[in-house]
């Protein structure tokens, strides 16, 4: 019985560490996606401003 409990405890600890690693990886990916979206948003803003400026000049 004791051996079975120890094996289960070890199994749960391994599963817990694996879950923590997955969570860490996902958080890193989330941060990368947020950074990418901010860069894209900035590029969109610059292009929109440039287009508006060019439209004004062509009138």
C-alpha positions as CSV (number, residue, x, y, z in Angstrom):
1,X,0.0,0.0,0.0
2,X,2.8,2.4,0.9
3,X,4.6,1.7,-2.3
4,X,1.5,2.4,-4.3
5,X,1.0,5.8,-2.6
6,X,4.6,6.8,-3.2
7,X,4.3,5.9,-6.9
8,X,1.1,7.9,-7.1
9,X,2.7,10.9,-5.4
10,X,5.6,10.7,-7.7
11,X,3.3,10.5,-10.7
12,X,1.3,13.6,-9.5
13,X,4.5,15.5,-8.9
14,X,5.7,14.7,-12.4
15,X,2.4,15.7,-13.9
16,X,2.4,18.9,-11.9
17,X,5.8,19.9,-13.1
18,X,4.8,19.2,-16.7
19,X,1.7,21.4,-16.3
20,X,3.8,24.2,-14.8
21,X,6.1,24.0,-17.8
22,X,3.2,24.1,-20.3
23,X,1.8,27.1,-18.5
24,X,5.2,28.9,-18.6
25,X,5.5,28.2,-22.3
26,X,2.0,29.5,-23.0
27,X,2.7,32.7,-21.0
28,X,5.8,33.3,-23.1
29,X,3.9,32.7,-26.3
30,X,1.2,35.1,-25.1
31,X,3.8,37.8,-24.4
32,X,5.3,37.3,-27.9
33,X,1.9,37.6,-29.5
34,X,1.1,40.7,-27.6
35,X,4.4,42.3,-28.7
36,X,3.7,41.3,-32.3
37,X,0.2,42.8,-32.2
38,X,1.6,46.1,-30.7
39,X,4.1,46.3,-33.6
40,X,1.4,45.6,-36.2
41,X,-0.9,48.1,-34.6
42,X,1.9,50.7,-34.8
43,X,2.6,49.9,-38.4
44,X,-1.1,50.2,-39.2
45,X,-1.3,53.6,-37.5
46,X,1.7,54.9,-39.4
47,X,0.3,53.7,-42.8
48,X,-3.1,55.2,-42.0
49,X,-1.6,58.5,-41.1
50,X,0.6,58.4,-44.3
51,X,-2.4,57.6,-46.5
52,X,-4.4,60.4,-44.9
53,X,-1.6,62.9,-45.4
54,X,-1.2,61.8,-49.1
55,X,-4.9,62.1,-49.7
56,X,-4.8,65.7,-48.3
57,X,-1.9,66.6,-50.5
58,X,-3.6,65.2,-53.6
59,X,-6.6,67.5,-53.2
